[in-house]
C-alpha cells in the first residue's frame, strides 16, 4: 500500500500551542450525555436481552436463561439486567457468549502475552496503540513484527501522531520498508490529515488482534516504562519508574467486535480497505465469559464508555472497586459515586499518588473532600505510577480498557473497553484490586480536612481548567 510522505514536521512548541487553542475553543461547547435521560429512554419499553454466540444470536428465552444462571452465581444485584438494557440502547456492539478472558495485571505479563501471540500469528496482525516509542521495548516489537511480515503474515500498524510525537519518522519508515502497513492517526499537520482535523481528537486505544481469533486490549502502550518491575531500583539507579497498568487477553466471539473497530478506524484514517486475509474467521466458544466491546469515536453522542461507567455505578448494590489513572470527573460521575456510597455500597477508588502529570494530580485531589464526606474510600498508589483503568462491581461486572475519568478521554478520544460479565473473572479482578490496596495509602477524611490552605486553593484553581488536562 502506498504511503503518503509527511509534508513537513511541526515543532513541539507549536503542537502544544495549537492543542491549547483547539481545546479552549472547542471543548467549552461540547457536553457529555445526560445519564438520567439515557436510563429513562432505555427502560421504556423494556426489551429482551440479546446475546450473540459463535453460531449466531440466542433466542430471547435462551438469553434469559444465560443471564439467570449468571445472576445465581453472585449475591442479588440489579446491575446485570438494568445496565445491559442501557448499554444496548446506545451501541450496536453485541453481548457475546463463549469467551475466555485472561487478566494481564502488569506490563511484563502483557508484553509476554503479546509477544507469544505475535509469534503464533498465521494470517495477520493488527496493532493499534496511542504510544509506540523508539526504545528497547518498541524495537523488540518492531523486530518481531518485521520477522512475521517476512514470513508472509500481513501486519497493519496504527499509531497516534500526538501520543507518539517523540518517535522519529525513521522508526515507522523502517517498518514500511519491511512491508508493514503503517498509518498515523490524525496527523499533527492538518495538510496530512485524511479526516476532519481536530487536534484534541486522539486515538487512545491499545489493541492487538491476531488472526481474528485472539485480542489483547487495556491501557498499556508500547514503551519501556511498562517493562520494569516495581520496587527493584537501587538508590541512584537510572531505570524508569515502574508504571502499573492492566491488559486482558480475549479469545472468542468478542474478538470480531474489536476487529470491526480497528478496521473502521484504519479506513477513516486513509489506510484503505483491508482485504486478502481471514479477518473474521469462524471461531469456537473458548470460555464461559459474557463480553461486550464498547468503543467511542469522535462526536458528542457517541460517548459510550461514559454512559456505561456512570450507569454501572448508579446500578451498583454491593461494591464499586475502581482504579483509574487520570481522575477529573464531571458532576454526573461525582454524583453517582456519592449516591452509591450514601446508599451503603462499598465504594473504593485507587488513584495515582505518583504521576506524569502534576496538574492532573492536583486537580484530582480537589474532589476528595466531597467523596470522603459521602463515605467513599480513596487510596493513592505510592509504589508505582498508576496507569490502569479498571472497575469491578458487585463481584460480577468488570471492565478493563483505555478510558480515563477525565474530559479528554470521556469527551474526545477514541477509546475501547471490554465489559466482562463473569463471576470467576471478577474474583481475579478483586484479587488484583486487593493487592493494589496493599501498596496504596488510604486518604483519611479527618486528616484531609486539616491539610494546609495552599494545596486546597491550588487544587480548586487547577480543577477550573479540568477540560484542558
Backbone torsions as a table, in degrees:
resi	resn	phi	psi	omega
1	UNK	NA	133.1	180.0
2	UNK	-71.4	138.2	179.4
3	UNK	-113.8	135.8	177.2
4	UNK	-73.7	134.2	177.5
5	UNK	-78.1	132.1	178.7
6	UNK	-56.3	141.4	-176.7
7	UNK	-72.6	-51.7	-179.5
8	UNK	-164.0	126.9	177.5
9	UNK	-65.0	149.0	178.7
10	UNK	-107.5	154.7	-176.9
11	UNK	-73.4	154.3	-180.0
12	UNK	-62.3	-39.2	179.7
13	UNK	-64.1	-41.5	180.0
14	UNK	-65.8	-33.2	177.3
15	UNK	-64.6	-46.5	179.9
16	UNK	-62.1	-41.2	179.0
17	UNK	-63.3	-46.0	179.6
18	UNK	-63.8	-38.4	179.5
19	UNK	-63.5	-44.3	179.8
20	UNK	-61.6	-44.6	179.5
21	UNK	-64.7	-42.9	-178.4
22	UNK	-61.7	-46.9	-179.7
23	UNK	-66.2	-44.0	-177.6
24	UNK	-61.6	-41.0	-175.7
25	UNK	-75.9	-35.9	-166.9
26	UNK	-111.5	-20.0	-178.4
27	UNK	-81.0	-21.8	-178.2
28	UNK	-63.5	-32.3	-176.7
29	UNK	-93.3	-14.0	179.5
30	UNK	-80.2	142.1	-177.0
31	UNK	-132.4	155.9	174.5
32	UNK	-87.6	154.8	-177.6
33	UNK	-62.3	152.6	173.6
34	UNK	-82.2	109.2	-172.3
35	UNK	-66.6	-36.7	179.6
36	UNK	-58.6	-42.8	178.8
37	UNK	-66.3	-40.7	179.5
38	UNK	-61.5	-44.3	-179.8
39	UNK	-64.7	-44.5	-179.8
40	UNK	-60.8	-44.1	-178.8
41	UNK	-67.3	-36.0	-176.8
42	UNK	-68.3	-26.6	-174.1
43	UNK	-97.9	7.4	179.1
44	UNK	-131.8	110.3	-12.9
45	UNK	-82.8	166.1	-179.8
46	UNK	-73.4	141.8	-179.5
47	UNK	-115.8	151.2	177.4
48	UNK	-68.4	153.4	176.9
49	UNK	-63.1	144.9	175.7
50	UNK	-119.5	121.0	-180.0
51	UNK	-127.9	128.1	178.2
52	UNK	-97.8	147.8	175.1
53	UNK	-125.6	179.7	177.6
54	UNK	-64.2	-20.0	-177.7
55	UNK	-104.9	1.8	-179.7
56	UNK	127.5	-173.2	-175.6
57	UNK	-81.1	136.3	174.7
58	UNK	-72.8	154.3	174.3
59	UNK	-69.8	165.7	179.2
60	UNK	-58.2	-39.6	-179.7
61	UNK	-67.1	-42.9	178.9
62	UNK	-65.6	-41.0	179.0
63	UNK	-63.1	-42.6	179.3
64	UNK	-64.0	-36.2	178.8
65	UNK	-66.2	-40.3	178.2
66	UNK	-62.0	-46.9	-179.5
67	UNK	-66.1	-35.5	179.5
68	UNK	-65.0	-41.2	177.7
69	UNK	-63.9	-39.1	179.5
70	UNK	-65.3	-42.1	-179.8
71	UNK	-63.2	-34.1	-179.5
72	UNK	-72.7	-13.2	-177.0
73	UNK	-81.6	-9.6	-177.6
74	UNK	-136.9	173.8	174.2
75	UNK	-62.5	153.2	-177.2
76	UNK	-52.5	130.5	178.1
77	UNK	-149.7	144.0	179.4
78	UNK	-95.4	0.6	-173.2
79	UNK	-67.7	-29.6	-174.9
80	UNK	-69.9	-56.6	-176.8
81	UNK	-68.3	-49.7	-175.5
82	UNK	-67.1	-41.9	-177.6
83	UNK	-70.8	-39.1	177.7
84	UNK	-58.7	-39.4	179.6
85	UNK	-63.8	-42.1	179.8
86	UNK	-64.7	-46.6	-176.9
87	UNK	-63.0	-40.9	-179.3
88	UNK	-67.1	-18.9	179.0
89	UNK	-80.0	-14.5	-175.5
90	UNK	-120.6	-1.5	180.0
91	UNK	-145.4	149.9	174.8
92	UNK	-91.8	-5.5	180.0
93	UNK	-69.0	122.4	-173.0
94	UNK	-80.6	159.0	167.3
95	UNK	-79.6	125.2	-174.1
96	UNK	-113.7	142.4	179.7
97	UNK	-104.0	153.0	172.2
98	UNK	90.7	28.1	179.9
99	UNK	-101.4	146.5	167.1
100	UNK	-103.4	136.0	-178.5
101	UNK	-128.9	124.0	-179.1
102	UNK	-113.5	127.9	-179.5
103	UNK	-81.7	127.9	177.1
104	UNK	-115.4	96.9	-163.8
105	UNK	-91.0	11.0	171.2
106	UNK	-162.1	174.5	-176.9
107	UNK	-59.7	-50.7	179.7
108	UNK	-56.0	-40.8	178.3
109	UNK	-65.9	-41.4	-179.6
110	UNK	-66.2	-44.6	-179.2
111	UNK	-65.5	-38.2	177.8
112	UNK	-61.1	-42.6	179.4
113	UNK	-68.1	-38.2	180.0
114	UNK	-67.1	-45.2	179.1
115	UNK	-62.1	-42.2	179.9
116	UNK	-63.6	-42.5	-179.9
117	UNK	-64.0	-44.1	-179.7
118	UNK	-62.4	-43.0	-178.9
119	UNK	-61.2	-30.6	-176.9
120	UNK	-92.0	3.0	-179.9
121	UNK	-62.0	135.9	-179.4
122	UNK	-116.4	-18.6	-173.6
123	UNK	-128.9	-54.2	-177.9
124	UNK	-156.3	159.5	176.4
125	UNK	-133.4	122.8	174.2
126	UNK	-115.4	121.7	-176.2
127	UNK	-126.8	128.1	179.4
128	UNK	-129.8	128.0	-177.1
129	UNK	-151.5	139.1	177.4
130	UNK	-64.7	-45.7	179.7
131	UNK	-121.2	129.1	168.1
132	UNK	-129.4	112.1	-174.5
133	UNK	-98.3	151.9	175.7
134	UNK	-90.6	69.2	177.4
135	UNK	-129.0	-169.5	-175.7
136	UNK	-62.3	-36.2	178.5
137	UNK	-69.7	-47.2	179.0
138	UNK	-60.2	-37.9	-179.6
139	UNK	-71.3	-31.1	175.0
140	UNK	-63.8	-43.1	176.6
141	UNK	-62.3	-45.2	-177.8
142	UNK	-59.7	-45.5	-178.8
143	UNK	-62.6	-41.6	-179.2
144	UNK	-69.3	-40.2	178.8
145	UNK	-64.9	-41.3	177.7
146	UNK	-64.2	-37.6	177.7
147	UNK	-62.8	-44.8	-179.9
148	UNK	-67.0	-36.2	177.8
149	UNK	-65.1	-38.0	178.0
150	UNK	-64.6	-24.1	177.6
151	UNK	-82.7	-3.4	178.9
152	UNK	100.9	3.6	178.3
153	UNK	-80.1	132.1	176.1
154	UNK	-75.5	130.8	-178.0
155	UNK	-124.8	125.2	178.3
156	UNK	-123.4	126.5	-174.1
157	UNK	-122.3	126.6	178.8
158	UNK	-121.8	121.4	-179.4
159	UNK	-127.7	155.7	178.7
160	UNK	-87.8	132.2	-173.7
161	UNK	-71.7	-27.3	176.3
162	UNK	-83.8	-44.3	178.9
163	UNK	-59.6	-34.8	-178.4
164	UNK	-103.5	30.2	-175.2
165	UNK	-61.7	-28.6	-178.6
166	UNK	-85.3	-4.2	179.7
167	UNK	-88.1	122.6	-177.0
168	UNK	-64.6	148.5	178.4
169	UNK	-59.6	-28.3	-180.0
170	UNK	-61.0	-29.9	178.4
171	UNK	-62.2	-48.0	-178.8
172	UNK	-73.9	-33.0	178.3
173	UNK	-64.4	-36.0	176.8
174	UNK	-61.6	-39.6	177.7
175	UNK	-66.4	-42.5	178.9
176	UNK	-60.9	-43.1	-179.0
177	UNK	-64.1	-24.0	176.9
178	UNK	-87.0	5.3	175.9
179	UNK	96.5	3.3	179.4
180	UNK	-83.5	135.8	175.8
181	UNK	-81.3	124.7	-175.3
182	UNK	-128.4	131.1	177.4
183	UNK	-131.0	133.3	174.3
184	UNK	-95.5	130.6	-178.1
185	UNK	-81.3	125.3	174.0
186	UNK	49.6	71.2	-178.4
187	UNK	-52.7	148.9	-178.6
188	UNK	-67.6	-30.0	175.2
189	UNK	-87.8	115.2	-176.8
190	UNK	-59.4	-23.3	179.2
191	UNK	-69.2	-16.8	178.2
192	UNK	-95.7	-2.4	-172.5
193	UNK	-76.8	141.7	176.7
194	UNK	-99.6	-8.7	-177.8
195	UNK	-132.7	-177.4	176.6
196	UNK	-56.4	125.3	-173.7
197	UNK	-86.4	127.7	177.5
198	UNK	-153.0	111.5	-173.5
199	UNK	-63.0	-26.7	179.7
200	UNK	-78.1	-15.2	-179.4
201	UNK	-85.4	104.0	-175.8
202	UNK	-117.7	155.8	174.1
203	UNK	-95.5	99.8	-175.9
204	UNK	-96.9	6.5	-177.8
205	UNK	-74.1	155.7	171.3
206	UNK	-132.4	105.0	-174.6
207	UNK	-135.4	131.4	169.5
208	UNK	-123.8	124.0	179.7
209	UNK	-122.2	128.3	-179.1
210	UNK	-116.7	115.2	173.6
211	UNK	58.4	17.5	-179.0
212	UNK	70.1	10.2	-175.3
213	UNK	-117.8	-25.2	-176.3
214	UNK	-135.1	139.7	179.7
215	UNK	-141.0	148.6	174.8
216	UNK	-127.2	124.8	179.3
217	UNK	-137.0	165.7	177.6
218	UNK	156.6	-139.8	-176.3
219	UNK	-113.5	3.0	-171.5
220	UNK	-88.4	117.9	173.8
221	UNK	-81.7	-179.4	177.5
222	UNK	-100.5	97.3	-174.8
223	UNK	-162.3	148.7	-178.0
224	UNK	-65.8	-17.1	-178.3
225	UNK	-65.9	-20.8	178.8
226	UNK	-89.4	-7.7	-174.1
227	UNK	-87.5	-15.9	-176.0
228	UNK	-78.4	164.2	179.0
229	UNK	-109.6	134.6	-175.8
230	UNK	-63.8	148.3	172.4
231	UNK	64.1	25.3	179.7
232	UNK	-109.7	-4.1	-178.5
233	UNK	-76.4	135.4	173.4
234	UNK	-84.3	164.2	-179.2
235	UNK	-58.3	133.3	178.9
236	UNK	67.2	11.3	178.7
237	UNK	-78.4	139.9	-171.0
238	UNK	-92.8	18.9	177.8
239	UNK	-68.6	153.8	178.5
240	UNK	-69.8	150.9	176.5
241	UNK	-64.1	145.2	-179.6
242	UNK	-69.3	131.5	174.3
243	UNK	-100.8	124.7	-178.3
244	UNK	-96.0	115.3	-176.3
245	UNK	-143.8	173.4	-174.1
246	UNK	-138.8	136.0	170.2
247	UNK	-126.1	170.2	170.4
248	UNK	-136.1	152.3	173.0
249	UNK	-109.3	129.7	-177.1
250	UNK	-119.4	134.1	169.4
251	UNK	-129.4	133.7	-178.6
252	UNK	134.6	-168.7	-175.0
253	UNK	-60.4	-24.4	-177.8
254	UNK	-66.1	-22.3	-178.1
255	UNK	-62.0	-32.8	180.0
256	UNK	-61.5	-33.3	179.5
257	UNK	-70.2	-35.3	174.4
258	UNK	-68.1	-37.8	177.8
259	UNK	-61.4	-41.3	178.9
260	UNK	-62.3	-42.1	178.6
261	UNK	-62.3	-46.8	-178.7
262	UNK	-61.0	-47.5	-174.8
263	UNK	-67.7	-35.6	178.0
264	UNK	-66.0	-43.0	178.8
265	UNK	-67.0	-42.3	178.9
266	UNK	-56.2	-44.7	-177.8
267	UNK	-70.4	-41.6	179.4
268	UNK	-62.0	-31.1	-177.4
269	UNK	-90.8	14.4	173.1
270	UNK	89.7	11.1	-179.4
271	UNK	-79.1	-10.3	-178.7
272	UNK	82.3	-178.1	-179.8
273	UNK	-86.5	121.6	177.0
274	UNK	-75.1	128.8	-177.1
275	UNK	-148.7	175.1	175.2
276	UNK	84.9	2.7	179.1
277	UNK	-132.6	170.2	-178.9
278	UNK	-92.4	78.8	-175.8
279	UNK	-74.4	-25.9	-178.6
280	UNK	-128.5	70.8	-178.7
281	UNK	-73.0	163.3	172.0
282	UNK	-69.0	127.6	-178.2
283	UNK	-117.8	152.8	176.8
284	UNK	-100.4	151.2	173.7
285	UNK	-65.0	129.4	-173.7
286	UNK	-120.9	3.5	-179.7
287	UNK	-169.9	-170.6	-174.4
288	UNK	-110.8	4.3	-174.9
289	UNK	-82.5	136.6	168.7
290	UNK	-86.9	127.8	-175.4
291	UNK	-133.0	135.7	171.5
292	UNK	-124.7	134.1	176.5
293	UNK	-96.7	126.7	177.1
294	UNK	-120.1	130.6	179.9
295	UNK	-129.7	149.2	175.0
296	UNK	-115.0	146.3	174.8
297	UNK	-131.0	-176.2	-176.3
298	UNK	-62.8	139.4	177.8
299	UNK	126.5	143.6	-176.4
300	UNK	-68.6	-33.6	-173.8
301	UNK	-79.1	-13.5	-173.7
302	UNK	-106.0	47.7	-179.7
303	UNK	-100.1	59.9	-171.2
304	UNK	-64.0	-43.6	177.6
305	UNK	-56.6	-38.6	177.9
306	UNK	-62.2	-46.8	179.5
307	UNK	-59.6	-43.1	-178.2
308	UNK	-66.4	-45.6	-179.9
309	UNK	-58.2	-52.4	-175.0
310	UNK	-67.3	-40.6	179.5
311	UNK	-65.2	-40.8	180.0
312	UNK	-61.9	-43.6	177.9
313	UNK	-65.6	-38.7	-179.5
314	UNK	-62.9	-37.4	-177.1
315	UNK	-90.9	-5.2	-177.9
316	UNK	-61.1	142.5	-179.0
317	UNK	-121.1	-26.5	-179.9
318	UNK	-113.9	-52.3	-172.1
319	UNK	-151.3	147.2	170.4
320	UNK	-130.8	110.7	179.7
321	UNK	-116.9	106.3	-171.2
322	UNK	-116.6	139.6	171.5
323	UNK	-125.1	127.8	-180.0
324	UNK	-150.2	148.2	-170.0
325	UNK	-94.0	-28.1	178.7
326	UNK	-134.3	102.9	-169.5
327	UNK	-110.6	92.4	174.4
328	UNK	-130.1	77.0	-168.8
329	UNK	-75.9	153.4	171.7
330	UNK	-85.5	178.5	-175.0
331	UNK	-63.0	-33.4	-177.6
332	UNK	-70.6	-37.9	176.2
333	UNK	-65.5	-45.6	178.8
334	UNK	-58.4	-46.3	-178.6
335	UNK	-62.6	-42.2	-179.9
336	UNK	-62.1	-42.3	179.0
337	UNK	-67.5	-43.8	179.5
338	UNK	-63.7	-45.2	-179.2
339	UNK	-63.9	-39.5	179.9
340	UNK	-62.9	-46.6	179.3
341	UNK	-64.5	-38.4	-178.7
342	UNK	-63.9	-35.1	-180.0
343	UNK	-87.6	9.7	171.6
344	UNK	99.3	5.3	177.1
345	UNK	-72.4	139.0	177.5
346	UNK	-76.6	97.5	-176.8
347	UNK	-104.7	114.9	176.7
348	UNK	-125.1	135.8	-179.9
349	UNK	-128.7	127.9	173.5
350	UNK	-104.7	124.5	-177.0
351	UNK	-126.3	164.2	-179.2
352	UNK	-71.4	139.8	169.9
353	UNK	-105.7	-16.2	172.5
354	UNK	-118.9	137.5	-173.2
355	UNK	-145.9	159.2	171.1
356	UNK	-93.7	1.7	-179.4
357	UNK	-136.5	86.6	-178.1
358	UNK	-55.8	-36.6	179.5
359	UNK	-63.3	-42.2	178.0
360	UNK	-63.6	-36.7	178.4
361	UNK	-64.4	-44.0	178.2
362	UNK	-64.2	-41.7	179.3
363	UNK	-64.9	-40.8	178.4
364	UNK	-55.7	-44.1	-175.1
365	UNK	-70.9	-17.0	177.5
366	UNK	-62.0	-27.6	-174.3
367	UNK	-90.5	-3.3	-174.9
368	UNK	-63.0	-44.0	-172.7
369	UNK	-56.8	-50.0	-178.9
370	UNK	-60.9	-40.8	-179.3
371	UNK	-70.1	-43.8	-179.3
372	UNK	-63.4	-39.8	179.1
373	UNK	-61.2	-30.7	-179.5
374	UNK	-83.4	-9.0	-179.7
375	UNK	102.2	5.6	174.3
376	UNK	-69.6	133.6	178.4
377	UNK	-95.6	124.6	-175.8
378	UNK	-116.0	135.4	178.4
379	UNK	-128.6	147.8	174.1
380	UNK	-116.3	127.1	178.0
381	UNK	-70.2	127.8	-170.4
382	UNK	-116.3	-8.7	-176.6
383	UNK	-105.1	-13.6	-177.9
384	UNK	-142.9	166.4	171.2
385	UNK	-86.3	107.9	-174.1
386	UNK	-74.5	124.2	-179.6
387	UNK	-129.9	8.3	-175.9
388	UNK	-80.1	154.1	177.1
389	UNK	-135.1	90.6	-175.6
390	UNK	-137.6	154.1	173.1
391	UNK	-144.8	141.0	169.5
392	UNK	-131.4	129.9	-173.0
393	UNK	-127.2	131.3	173.8
394	UNK	53.8	28.9	174.7
395	UNK	59.7	25.4	-179.4
396	UNK	-150.1	-26.5	-176.4
397	UNK	-110.3	123.3	-178.8
398	UNK	-133.2	155.0	170.7
399	UNK	-142.9	140.6	175.5
400	UNK	-134.3	135.9	179.3
401	UNK	-178.5	-151.9	-174.5
402	UNK	-108.3	-1.2	-170.6
403	UNK	-81.5	121.4	173.3
404	UNK	-89.0	164.9	177.1
405	UNK	-93.8	53.1	176.1
406	UNK	-135.2	169.4	-172.3
407	UNK	-66.9	-40.7	-179.2
408	UNK	-60.5	-41.6	-179.2
409	UNK	-71.9	-46.2	-174.3
410	UNK	-76.7	-26.9	-171.4
411	UNK	-109.7	-23.3	-171.2
412	UNK	-126.2	-39.1	-170.0
413	UNK	-75.5	155.9	163.2
414	UNK	-79.1	120.4	-178.6
415	UNK	-127.3	166.9	174.1
416	UNK	-148.8	135.5	174.9
417	UNK	-133.7	151.7	170.4
418	UNK	-106.5	132.9	171.6
419	UNK	-99.8	125.8	-178.1
420	UNK	-117.4	120.8	175.9
421	UNK	-105.9	98.5	-176.2
422	UNK	-170.0	125.2	-177.5
423	UNK	-67.6	-42.1	-178.6
424	UNK	-60.8	-42.2	178.8
425	UNK	-66.3	-37.6	179.4
426	UNK	-63.7	-29.2	176.4
427	UNK	-63.2	-42.6	176.8
428	UNK	-65.0	-38.8	178.0
429	UNK	-63.0	-42.4	-179.6
430	UNK	-66.8	-37.0	177.1
431	UNK	-64.3	-42.3	178.0
432	UNK	-63.5	-41.3	179.3
433	UNK	-63.9	-43.4	179.2
434	UNK	-62.4	-37.7	177.6
435	UNK	-66.5	-38.7	177.0
436	UNK	-65.6	-34.0	177.6
437	UNK	-61.8	-37.0	-179.9
438	UNK	-59.7	-35.1	-177.4
439	UNK	-98.3	21.2	-178.6
440	UNK	-125.5	154.9	178.4
441	UNK	-102.5	127.7	178.7
442	UNK	-76.4	135.9	176.1
443	UNK	-87.7	112.5	-179.2
444	UNK	-84.9	132.4	-174.4
445	UNK	-59.3	-45.0	-177.6
446	UNK	-63.3	-45.4	179.1
447	UNK	-65.2	-37.8	-177.6
448	UNK	-64.6	-38.7	-178.7
449	UNK	-72.9	-12.8	179.5
450	UNK	-99.9	7.7	-178.8
451	UNK	-67.3	164.0	-175.6
452	UNK	-66.4	162.9	-178.0
453	UNK	-67.7	-37.7	-175.2
454	UNK	-58.1	-51.6	179.0
455	UNK	-63.8	-28.5	176.5
456	UNK	-63.7	-50.8	-177.9
457	UNK	-66.6	-41.0	-179.7
458	UNK	-61.1	-45.9	179.1
459	UNK	-63.0	-43.6	179.1
460	UNK	-61.4	-46.8	-176.1
461	UNK	-64.3	-46.1	-178.5
462	UNK	-66.2	-34.0	-180.0
463	UNK	-63.4	-23.7	177.6
464	UNK	-63.1	-22.5	-178.8
465	UNK	-108.1	26.3	-175.4
466	UNK	-56.9	-31.0	-179.1
467	UNK	-68.5	-16.5	-178.1
468	UNK	-95.4	-9.7	-172.5
469	UNK	-91.3	NA	NA
